[in-house]
């Protein structure tokens, strides 16, 4: 999540649970530089001048962010030509300002004798654009027109099922419940071709403009600019990224091997061979990124039966989407956080409106940098959305915790932190938690002999996601640095999915296709490394919270629901925002300064041992 929404498509700033604040409006009472006036003509190239420059920028961007956020919200919740134009308008202002301020910040960053905060804020400014437009006339406008169109193409996307046109959220839901390979193939193919294909030329042009902008800011390319936002060099970040994957890859390979065997047993060799990659549309998710929806296919007899289904529990207790969100709020309240403001309930989009096009992709928003918190979802009463709600609210509570920070620190310690907060809370959705909130009867709590089932159900989402979380930006970094050219955009995507995930499309693909565009975060221009980091950070946070609460049993059975000590320590980390390097924030809550895959491995250790037994004698890998 980037607070400085000089990133381009404004509605794209609110993504997968994170709404950044769009760009700022000129404030008449603060001297600001225009595109024609060098900042140094207003503020001298001295430590005091740099400090004054930063203060003026923070005021300017704070003010514009409020109106820009409103335009982004309206565009995401009421898609039409008018709101597209509004979003592109404010996006253009934001991008032009962002490019100007980033260029100025790069110069002020060279001033000797800067204090810590001024230096840090200048670095944030320099790298705060998600996509930078070059200073050439019309470049920002073209970039914003393209990115707004890309997102709207996604939002209006449709698939077909048995020849009938269906919405994207209905297509996603059906991918999780259907077990007919022909129907799954139709939905997968129609979504990827209807949504992805029309984006290809726009995306190619967007990359050209954005790379030109990144180079003007002194970065090698846009991907290097993204990787520079982690208090380390792009090269150090790539090395950390690969190290983390190497830690958890063996666990993923064990899960892949077991899942492939079960799919082969269900569908036969003609649909899913016993060896090689897995057919992507059989895994219960449009992008094969999480596999929990096919738990019924992989669940072993006895050990796999966890004794309850969250969707059934919700429906039996007459939960509606609003009650689900109230329950998520209740978890945070139990840790000592204040309730959500009344405006949250008045202004959020909790269900899909009947009368208009909206972006259904779940996201959390802070429209005024203070307390105008909202979520945007098309909530269905099911277990997945119950977890998603806990995740999205994590963004909102994080946003509120740091709302006393200066504008440029209104952000997570790094973007992985923002994604991990709600996820680590959602790890506490254990059977015992469900008992505590009255959803599950104590007598129905699974005994320890069901732990493999519980862990397998979690692993089908948490572990299965890891290589997808990794490869999305591996693809984009290649696109941005030119090692992946427009001539092989699609083949490179297919190849990376095979290399890291071990999955393959259900139908032949060609360079007419643009399968990356069928994933929201590509047209939405949301850096994706944050989700990979968040998958690992959430287990670090979870283990720290469980240790803090004195938990003695197996890690995966811990729930810290109701623990005010955990809440107080968590708030201490959240309130820091982006004011310190992320290792400092990590240390406040966990006592360590390094991201690690080891807590995740500890959580899933019983499952991994069991998977190795199940896979004995099998030819694993692909």
Secondary structure, 3 states (H helix, E strand, C coil): CCCCECCCCCHHHEECCEECCECCCCCCCCCCCCCCCCHHHHCCCCHHHHHHHHHHHHHHHHHHHHHHHHHHHHHHHCCCHHHHHHHHHHHHHHHHHHHHHHHHHHHHCCCCCCCHHHHHHHHHHHCCCCCCCCCCCCHHHHHHHHHHHHHHHHHCCEEEECCEEEEHHHHHHHHHHCCCHHHHHHHHHHHHHHHHHHHHHHHHHHHHHHHHHHHHCCCCCHHHHHHCCCCCCHHHHHHHHHHHHHHHHHHHHHHHHHHHHHHHHHHCCCCCCCCCCEEHHHCCCCCCCCCHHHHHHHCCCCCCCCCCCHHHHHHHCCCCHHHHHHHHHHHHHHCCCCCCCHHHHHHCECCCCCCCCCCCCCEEEECCCCCCEEEECCCCCCHHHHHHHHHHHHHHHHHHHCCCCCHHHCCCCCHHHHHHHHHHHHCCCCHHHHHHCCCCCHHHCCCHHHHHHHHHHHHHHHHHHHHHHHHHHHHHHHHHHCCCCHHHHHHHHHHHHHHHHCEECCCCCCCCCCHHHHCHHHHCCCCCHHHHHHHHHHHHHHHHHHHHCCCCCCHHHCCCCCCHHHHHHHHHHHCCCCCCCHHHHHHHHHCCCCCCCHHHHHHCHHHHHHHHHHCCCCCCCC
